[in-house]
Amino acid sequence: MKNRILALVAVFALGACGTGGEPAPGSAQASGAPAKLTVWIMDGSVTQDLLKKFETEYETAHQGVDLDLQVQAWDGIGERVTAALASTDAPDVIEVGNTQVAQYAASGGVTDLTARIGELNGADWLPGLAQPGNIDGKQYGIPWYAANRVVVYNKDLFAKAGIKEPPKTRDEWLDITTKLNKDGNQGIYLAGQTWYALAGFVWDEGGDLAVQEGGKWRGALDTPQALAGMDFYKRLQALGKGPKDADEATPPQHEVFAQGKVGQIIAVPGVAARVLEVDGTLKDKMGFFPIPGKTADKPGTVFTGGSDLIIPAASQRQEEAYELVKALAGEKFQTELAKAMSFVPNRTGLAGVLSGDEGTAAMAVGAAHGRATPNTPNWAAVEATSVIKQYMTAVLTGADPAAEARKTSESITTTLNSGS
């Protein structure tokens, strides 16, 4: 592990070379040609309307800039970002999951933005976003937004089923979901590979995805506690018609919910904006509640995640890219993004911009019991293998849970200790 850390420090040092803001002689920057900035934004992070509004306003205020905002699917994004960072034609700004920054920085292909922390109000950043973006004292990821999952429900279907209030416990949740399964409706739409939801159930049982022992990591999905979490997931998933071999993006669960025949989905509150893009008549028909826990006195544990913004070292527009990041992470856009998507802004000082919002209130309750994935740069590699998703599909389609969990845990162990 010590040798690996030293190696990473060397890689970071090499990656920082040549990434300053001064344009090269003869470059488009120096010649005054329009600066075309390519930006990768992840699907589900921003509504199309807000993205277009930002593009128009930014280009108006920065006459020499032409934005190319490209929406990327989460599926397979790790491989695409890794390839982009190793290329000579990388995007200028990339949105990445906050837990993935360490992996990308280890490639040496990410610009060190430590010197910019002060002017970006870094002292006020959410720790859960800022800390994963900081490796060995250098800030590679700039916090963008935070969120955790809640239950989004159809108020009309709840009323028709005689359900007067959201459930407070897991047992109540199973009961009301069963009641919603009538008249051709699904009590819940839960895709079989929604592994962030599984993680919460595992944590509620006292288990974990992986644990560190004696300087080494070990996959832990084969423990009795983790198996209990998977068992609850299986029971809940069976109360709907979600695919067992896909995640919430295939098909997009907001599109399924927008058809009006689904009682509940598990998602960040901002999914409501995506639902309304499909059917605006559902505006007053969506409600939100925290994922229920095992007992009524405490909600379920949730994964607290979010996104950071990185600038590839290969970008030829370092200064323009930084100015764009500054705008996206600034107070104006943070406020607009939070209101449009019900995300938590990147700064604690902006926490009040969504006071009174039902979805955000539910998210805040869950956030008090939030957890993160194992704190290791190699966790992104585990996600890239989709091994947990494959495990879930196997169990949901009849495989022996204990045997599959043991095999999956061994795979996670190998991946997390690779190169250590």
N, C-alpha and C positions, 0 to 999 in steps of 0.2 A: 504494500500500500504506500509506503514512504517513497519508493522508487517511482511509482505511478504519479504521485503528487508532484515530485520534482520534474518528471517528464511533462506534465501538464503545464507547469510554470514556464518551462522552456518553450512549449508550443504557444502559449499565450504571448510570450515576449516576441516571438517571431511574427505572430499574427498582428501585433500592434504596429509593426514596421510599415511605413508607407501609407498609413491611414489618416494622415493629417488633413486639415481642411483646405490647404493651399492647392489650387488647380495646377496641373502640369502645363508647361508651355506648349502652346499649339492645341490644347484640348478644347472641347466645345465650351467648357466653362470660361477659359481664357479668351476665346474668340468672340464671346457674347452671343453665341447661338442659343436658341431656346433650350432649356434644360428639361429633358423628358425624364421624369422620375417614375420608375415602375414600383408599385407597392402591392404586396400580397396581403390581403385581408381575409381572415378565415370566415367560412360560411357560418352564418348565425350570429356574428358579432355586431353587425350594423344593418339596419334596414336599407333597402335600395334608395329610398327617398332621402334619408339622412346622408348617405354616402354621396349621392348626387349633389345635395346642397353643399356639403363640405367641399367637394371638388370645384363647384362653381365659385364659391366664395374665396377659396384659397387661390385659384388661378387669377381671379380678379385682383386680389391683393398682391399677388406675386406675378407680375406680367411676364417675366422671363421663364416661367415654369409651366410645363405641360404634364399633368398627372395622368398616369395610366394605372387605375385602380383595378386590380384583378382579384376576384373572389375565389378562394381555394377551398376544396373539400378537405375535411379533417382526415378522411381515410387515405392512408399512404403519405401523409404530409411529411413525416420524418425523413423518408427517403428523398423526397423532392427538395426539402430544405438542405439536407446534407449535400446533395448533388449541386445545388445552386451555390452553396458556400465554397465549394471546391472548384467552381467554374470561373471563367474570366468575364462572364456575362450575367452576374447575379442581379436580382432585384435590388433596389436601393434601400427599401425598408421592408421588413417582414414581421408580421404578427406571429408570435409563437406562444405555445402554452408555457405558463410560468415555470413548470417543473421540467421543461425541456431545454432551458437556456444553458445549463451546465454542459449538456451533451454537445450542443452546437458550439459553445465557446471552446470546448476541448479540441475542436478541429483547427483552431487558429484562424478561422475565417470570419470572426465577428469583431467589429470595432470596439475598442475600449472607450467607454464614455464617462469614465470616472471624473474627469475634469469638468463635466457638465452638470454634475449632481446639484451643485448650489443653485444655478440659474433655473433648474427644473424643479426647485422646491423639494429636493430629495429628503429633507429632514421631516417632511410631512407625509411621505409615502406610506402606504400600507405595508407592514412588515412581511405579510404573506406573499406579496408580489415583489418587493424590493430584495428580500433576502435570497430567494432562489436565483435572482439575476446577478447576484454578487458572488464572484468566485475568487478566492484568495485576495480579497480586498479590492478587486477591480469590478466596476459596474458595467456589465455587458448588456443586460436587459433593462429597459426603461418601463416601469409599471404602467399598464394601460387601464385595465378594469378587473374587478373581482366579482365572483358570483358563486353561489352554491344552489343546489337543486331543491325544489319544493314540489308539492303535488298541485298541479293545475287541474281544476275540475269544471265540469259543465253544470252550472246551477240549475238549469231546467231539468236535466236528467236526475239530479239529486232530488229535486222537489217531486217529480213524478214517481220516484221510488219511495217517497215518504221519509227521506233522510233530512232531518232538520238541522244538523250541525256536523261539521267534519269530525272524523275519528281522532281520538287522543292516544290510542294504543294500537299496537300491531294487530291484536285480536279483533278490535273494533274495525280496523281497516279491512281485514279479510271479510268480516261480516257485511259491511256496507258495500264492498266491491261485489260480493255475491248477489246482493239485492239489486244491484244495478244491471246485472245480466238478465235482461228480459226485453221483450218487444224488439228483438233484433239488435239490441245495443251491447256494447262491450263494457264490462265493468271497469276495465283498465286496459290501455294499450301499452304493453311493456315488451319491447323487443328482447330477444333472448341474450343478446350480447351487451346489454347496458351495464358495463362492469363497474362504473362509478357508483351506481346504485347498490350493486352487490357489495362493494367495499364498505359502504355504510352499514349494511346488515352484518357483515363480518365484524366490524369494529364494535357494534352494539353487543355482540355476543362475547366480546373480550378477546377476539382474535385479531389477526393482522395479515397483510398480504405477504410481508417478509419481515424478518427481524435480524438484527445485527448481534453477533455473538463472537467475542474474542477477535474482533477486527475483520471478521468475515460475515457475509450476508447469507441468510438461509430462507428459501421460500417457505411460507407457512400456511398455505391453503389446505394442507392435509391435517391440521389440528382439529380436535373436536369442535372448538369454538368456530373456526372458519367453516367447517362442514355444516354447522347449525345455521350459519348465515346463508349458505347456499341453499339449504333446505327451505328456508323461508322464501327466498327469491323464487324457487321453483313453484311453491304453492301460490304465490302472488301472480306470477307470470301465467299460470294455468287458468286464471280467471279472465283472460282476454284472448285475443286471437293474434297477438304479435308473433312475428316470425321467430323461430328458435335459432336460426342460423344467420342472423343479421343484427346490426346495432340500430340505434334510434334514427340514423341518417338514411336507412335503406328499407322502405321508403322514408322520406322525411316525416317524423312523427307529427309535426305541426300540420302537415297536409292531411294526415289521417284524422287528427282531432277536429280539424276545420269542417269535416263532413257532418259533424253534429251527432254522431252515433257512438261516440266514445265518452265514457264517464270521467276518466282520469288519465293523465300522463305524468311522468316524472321528468321535470325539466327546470331550467332556470326561468324565473318569471318573465324574462325578456322574450320567451317564445310566444307570448301573447301577441306581440307586434307582428310576428311572422304569421300567426293564425289569421289576424285581421287583414293581412295582405291577400289572403285567400278568400276570406268571407268576413266582410266588415260588419255584418249583422250580429256577430257574436260578441260585439264590444262589451255589452253589459251582462253577458251570460257566463263569463269566466270568473272563477273564484280561485283562491290560493290558500293552502295550509301547509305547515311544516310536515315533513315526513315523520310519521308517528314513531315513537320509541316503544320499548317493551313495556314500560309503565307510563301512566298518565302524567307523572311529575317531571318527565324529561323527554324532549323530542328525540327523534332518531339522529344518530351521528351522520354527518354529511361530509363529502369531500369539498373543501374550500379551494377553489381553483381560480383561474383567471388567465389573463394574457399579458405578455410583455412585448415591447417593440425592440427589434434589433436592427442594426445597420451592418450589412455584410462588408467585410474589408475590401472585397472586390469592387464595390460600388465606385464609379468614377465621379460621383457627385456627393462627396462626403459632407460638405458644408450645407448644400441644399437638402440632403437627406436629414441632417440633424435639425434644420429649421422646420422640416415637415413633422418630424417626431415631436419637436417642441410644441407645435400647434395641436397635434393629436393628443398629446399628454397635458395640454394646457387647460385652464379653468373653463373657457368657453365651450370647447368641444366636449370636455369631460361632463359638463352639466347637461349638454344636449344628448350625449350618449346615454347617460344615466336615466334621463327622463324617457328617452325613446325605447330603451331596452331593459329598464329596471335593473341595471347593473350597479354595483357599488363603485363609486369613483375611486381613482387611484390615490387620492389624498384623504386623510382623516378630516381635514378642514372642510371638505365638501360633503361630509356625511349627511348634512341636513337637506340636501337638494331634493330628496325624495320623501320627505316626511309626509305621512298620511297615505302613502301608496300601499295598497293591500298586499301586492306581490312582494314588495321590498320588505314589508313588515314580517311576512312569513319567512322570507329569506334570512332576515336578521335573527329571528328566533333560532333557526337552524344553525346559523353561523356561530352562535355561542357554543355549539358542540361540534365545531368543524375539525377536520383532520386533514392531513396531507399524505401523499404517497411517500414511500420510503425515501429518505433524504440521501440519495446517492445519484451521481451523474449517470450511472448505468441504468437507472429506472426507465429512462426514455427508450433504451434498447429493449427492455421488457415489453413496453407498450408497442414498439415497432414489430415485434414478433407475433402479436395478437394471440399469444399463448393463453391468456386468461379468457379471451373471447371463445377460443376453441374449446377450452375446458367447460365453459358454461353451456355451449351448444351440445357437447357430448353428454353432459348430465341431463339436460332437458330432453334429450332424445333417447334416454333409457340406459346410458352407460352407468357402470358402478361408480357412485360419487367418490368413495374412498380411493379406489384405484386411480381414477382420473386426477384427483387432487394430488395424490402422491407423485404421479408422473409430471404434473404441471409444476409442482413445487421443486422438483429436481431440475427442471428446465430453468425456472426462475433463479435458482441457486447458481447454476452454471453461468447464466448471463450476468448476474450481478457481480460475480467474482472474476469475470473475464478481465485480464490485464492487471489485476490487483496484486 
